[in-house]
Amino acid sequence: MKQINKIFGVLLLLIALSGCNNKYLEYDESLSTVRFIYNIAEQDSVTYSFALHPGVSEDVIDIPIQLIGLTSPVDREVGVEIDKEKTTAKENDNFIIGQSVIQADSITGKLRVNVKKTSNLEDESLVIAFKLSENANFASSPIDKSTYKIILTSKLIEPSDWPFNEYSRVKHEFVIKVTGKGTNYSEWNAQELIYYIGELNKALYEYNKEHPGDFLTDENGLLVTF
Amino acid sequence: MMKKIFIFLLSVVMIIAINSCYNDTGNYDYSQLSNVTITAQDTVYVTQFNTLTVPVEIDLDGMAEDDYTYSWRLWSNEIGNKLKKSISDTKELSYEVVEVPGSYTLVFTTTNKLTNVSEYKTIDLMVQGVISEGWMVLQEKDGKTDFDLIMSPYFSERHQEDIILRNLYESVNGEPLQGHGLKISNYFALGRYQYVVILTDEGGVRLSATTMQKTYDLSTLMFDEKPLQPENYFYFDYYWCLGRGNEVIISDGRYYINELLGEGYTEPILKDGETYRASKWGPKQLWTFKGMIYDELNGRFLGIQNPYLTATPLPEAVGRKFDWNNMGAKLLYMDTGFKHYDYGLMEDWDTQELSLYVLNFDVKNNFDVAMYSADNIPELANAKYYAIGERGNVFFYATDKDIYLYDYAGSNTGNKAHSVPIDERITNMKIFKPLVDRYITSHPYDNKILILSTHNDNTGEGKIYMYKFNESVGTIEKESEKVFDGFGRILDMDYNYAKYGS
């Protein structure tokens, strides 16, 4: 009987001790890095056209960055360097990179880039290419999310949400002149879009009336209509 | 071993015992706690616009009532509702509840004047709604515009007796309506979207149809930001498209349209320098077109179509009864009538002759249905108010004193049908039309009640008269007269639909 009690006792002890066995996966707390956040289409670049922002000669572009790893109670600077091989824009003349920081207890940050309009942007597009680099705070970034490009231009480009049928540069300029808006047209609700198309038709009528025989025509030789 | 345990336990007991001997020498200012007890219901129900009374029993522990102050406070439990107010400073609460239906907290506080010690009783207050379908009466009284809501067994089976909610706008919104009233109307789309619109000479407001809370200043919904000079408002649903429709504001000759669930009013698109001046009236039975302007500038109709609500002239009217592109007349009144046609009374620009045109804009072409010469119809030229029935060839018109029935489809004559009392004059006339295509499909009095408003210039009192009439031919049953009084100068009136699904 004493033997049986001993066996039971040992078994109970083993069962109790087995409860202390930690089977949870452990996160590698030592891993800490960052990556760029691409848009839904996974594009690794953004085009900034000064032509879409009338009257603006300097602007700020924020490129979002995602933390991979655990948050920290202190601010951590992100290592960013210019990819000189791919960059055609001139630092200080066309752009200035600001400090990029993942703030304390935050899982995202941003790379702030000041962009400047120069006369050569009328003729050519310039590229600013960045890559995330290893530093004391963060290890190397995943290779597929470590680069980003800004394409600077002063030419009009067709916005992805262009709502005025056929696109042309002349039509786009006319829209900006009448509505003061060069991009992000999807910000208008349906009724607002109707209102602006009405305003564009009125303005187009007035323009054509003031230019008899020389109606507003686009770069392809087609009459502009809305 | 036992000895050690005993010594340990004894030590613990000693420490506890010694700790209780600690002398608290702190310098505190103690107040005598009150022995007041408050007894009241934990939950109270009240109907909006009724008087709230809450019986409270207080045991003051032998103190005099004068030694205490009392207060009642109220706050909303609804997220986003920041209402918080004091409603009484007497023990006996008697408060007319204007708060919108919902859940509230009511707190009764009694405070000892000498010690400032308070006792509280928290009560859950449930305000139940009372606003339902009924007849809205926009009026001016004592220099202020507001509206009353008549809820009656005439309009709904849910009411066993007549109830009139007075000055609803100010009661609910806590501020008077700005400007002089012009128009009150309703909007009902897809069941879920119901509101009331009031136009004034200073703009207007949109209200929730179920609570009458202001939701928008209309001026904030006008994209062109031109000052509102409202002339008319109407809503029309598309018969062939479940629940969809548009609302229209006519302001300073401009036709502003708000498509279903659109978030603002805009003029339609006009191409190639097209211009117009909109009549305050317009067709409402539409499907091919999203809207239809009667252009007073050119005496024609302009159809509004997709894409993007573009207004264009209608197809040519070759060989038709009349030329809808060249009416050459002023539109005096238009409404949807029998067989869902639009009936327009027009005055020729040159001859001033009157004609009644019947149009069908539910098709893509051949809009002419009929034209009746109305030039010799008694007092029609002096008429100020009109009402057209949809269940028969019924056309009422009224001067200041008399109501006439125009038998356009039969003898093409007009006959006096009724007169108002000698010291009153008519200020408005409507036919009761409570249906919404496909949503509210039947009502026992649909198109069977004529509603008049009158004003007595000597007493300043306004009245509402309701009469049943034969919906096929318009004969008024004078013995059915029902009167509501106690109004000011009535400016306009319309039906407020029942909350969908209620």
Chai-1 contact restraints between the chains, C-beta under 6 A:
chainA,res_idxA,chainB,res_idxB,connection_type,confidence,min_distance_angstrom,max_distance_angstrom,comment,restraint_id
A,N189,B,E263,contact,1.0,0.0,6.0,A-B,restraint_1
A,Q191,B,G262,contact,1.0,0.0,6.0,A-B,restraint_2
A,Q191,B,E263,contact,1.0,0.0,6.0,A-B,restraint_3
A,Q191,B,G264,contact,1.0,0.0,6.0,A-B,restraint_4
A,Q191,B,T266,contact,1.0,0.0,6.0,A-B,restraint_5
A,E192,B,F223,contact,1.0,0.0,6.0,A-B,restraint_6
A,I194,B,T266,contact,1.0,0.0,6.0,A-B,restraint_7
A,I194,B,Y308,contact,1.0,0.0,6.0,A-B,restraint_8
A,I194,B,L309,contact,1.0,0.0,6.0,A-B,restraint_9
A,Y195,B,F223,contact,1.0,0.0,6.0,A-B,restraint_10
A,Y195,B,T266,contact,1.0,0.0,6.0,A-B,restraint_11
A,I197,B,I269,contact,1.0,0.0,6.0,A-B,restraint_12
A,I197,B,Y308,contact,1.0,0.0,6.0,A-B,restraint_13
A,G198,B,E267,contact,1.0,0.0,6.0,A-B,restraint_14
A,G198,B,I269,contact,1.0,0.0,6.0,A-B,restraint_15
A,N201,B,I269,contact,1.0,0.0,6.0,A-B,restraint_16
A,N201,B,K271,contact,1.0,0.0,6.0,A-B,restraint_17
A,Y205,B,G273,contact,1.0,0.0,6.0,A-B,restraint_18
